[in-house]
């Protein structure tokens, strides 16, 4: 298991994703005893509220096995704080955690997204030192108040199973354990244990931030222009790389908030088109202090899955970010370009290339107009999101 995942597992208790399902109405007014007084029946339980307990601010006590799967019995202790905030109006979540112990200081975040199709959770993590999300999500569900989530990862040159378990959940406390197995799940060794105690209710958690880190002139503030609320006009090419010239237009809003005191950020994005319908997503932007570059991670509420990042940086106010993907079973390059970032109307374009970057076709254009005031920009919040 990579070092990031080992040091971030305790964060799993710090984040939640909630996808609100509408209550379904009866088609007919009858005398069915299952009908409520309002003429509705509750939506079926599908697990999307199982992490509701984790909203707010928590004190966490962590015990970590120093050398897993080696016969070691040396544990180190940490004390810290986790702040958990809603995103997507409660249908997503992001948590920031800081902890200290004899082994040093930890700073990290956890992004948890619910997949309504699979009725499972996709959990990814990032460490403040590296500024990248883990490549392998931990996936699972809750049953009878107990959550179990699994993945397979390399550890010391071999493949192991990883299990995360939540139990003993109450309104003001919960317990988490991570365990490894190198025998296909026959036996498990616990290597991380965390007990969390609630200290502040959810409304306060929405407004608080962890202690700030001084800014450094190395690019980690290049996305500060995005903090706050925006009106968005979007144009999207309907069929990229096919010769199509049909564009669809959307209008909507976005809100960008601070993470890690501004060294990362989360953007909630929502637009509508009378032709193509509704788009609701998020972008998590993480700064890597080692490479002085940014990783931009996108997720759509339809499947709750984070796609591979675009990596890049700003030069003279112009940002370029690149990645690789497939389109119609063909490998392509993707380019993001940010411009006019010093104005109140930043401009964004996405382009695809199928010839190794020799030529690019623009397929997504976004123009933004600020709607939040300067105090909201400074705090990385917007009044209508609280």
Secondary structure, 3 states (H helix, E strand, C coil): CCHHHHHHHHHHHHCCCCCCCCCEECCCCCCCCCCCCCCEECCCCCCCCCCHHHCEEEEEEEEEECCCCCCCCCEEEEEEEEEEEEEHHHCEEEEEEEEEECCEEEEEEEEEEEECCCCEEEEEEEECCCCCECCCCEEEEEECCEEEEEEEEEECCEEEEEEEEEEEEECCEEEEEEEEECCCCCCCEEEEEEEEEEEECHHHHCCCCCCCCCCCCCCCCCCHHHCEEEEEEEEEECCCCCCCCCEEEEEEEEEEEEEHHHCEEEEEEEEEECCCEEEEEEEEEEEECCCCEEEEEEEECCCCEECCCEEEEEECCEEEEEEEEEECCEEEEEEEEEECCCCCCCEEEEEEECCCCCCCEEEEEEEEEECCCHHHHHHCCCHHHC
